[in-house]
C-alpha cells in the first residue's frame, strides 16, 4: 500500500488531500507513481508541472527516488514568498 498526499493547489485541483493505492511492483521510483496518476486524465495534469516537488516518507526527494511498498509520497508545488 502507498499513501499519497497532495498539498496546496494540487489538493485543490484534485479535490482530495490524500489517497491510498494498492502497491504495484512496477513502481520502482516516485516518478513511476506520478506517471500512473497522470494517466487518470485532465485534472491530474497538475502533477506534470516542471516545478513539482515531492517527498518520500516525509523527506524531500527527487522523482528518481526509489519507492517501496508501505511508503508515503507527497506532491506539492514550489512555494515562493516575498
N, C-alpha and C positions, 0 to 999 in steps of 0.2 A: 504494500500500500504506500502511496506517495501522498503527502499532504501538500497542497499547493495554495499559497497565499497571494492575494492581489491587493496592492496598495494604491492610494491616491487616485488619480484619474483612471488608472486601469480598473480599479474596483468599480468606479462609476460607470465606465464604458461597458463593462461586462455584467453589471448588475449583481455582483456577488463579491464577497471578500475572501472566500476560500472554497475549496472542494477537495474531496479525497478521490484518488484514482487507483484502480487496481494496478498493481505492478506489472509492467511489460518488460520482459527480459531484453527486448531490442533497444531499450533506452540505456545507452552507455554513458551519455553526457547530459547535462542540463539542457543543452540545445536540442537533443532528440525529443525531450518532453515538450519544449517550446514549439518545435515544428509540428508535433502532433496536435497541440492546441490550435495552432494557426490553421490547420486543416478543417476546423469546425465552421469557418465561414467569416463573413464580413466584419462582425463586431470584434472578432479575435485578432484582427489586423493590428491592433494596438501593440500586440506582443512582437510585431515585426519591426518596430521602430529601431532606428540605428543606435539611439542612446539608451536603450533599455538597460536597466541594472538588475542584478539578481543576487540571491543569497542561497546558500545551501546550509541547512542546519544552523541558521542564524549567523552565518559568517559570509561577508561579501565574497563573491566569486565571479569567475568569467563563465561564459556559456560552454566552454570546453571542460568544465569541472566534472569529474566522474560522478555518476549517480548510482545510488543503491536502493534496494527495497527498504522502506522504512524512513527514508529521508523526508525532510521538509524543504520545499523550494518556495522562494518568494520572488515575485516580479514587481518592480516598481520603476517609475520614471526617474530620471535625474532630477535633482532638486536644485533650484537656483535661488539665491537670496540677494537682498540688496542692502 
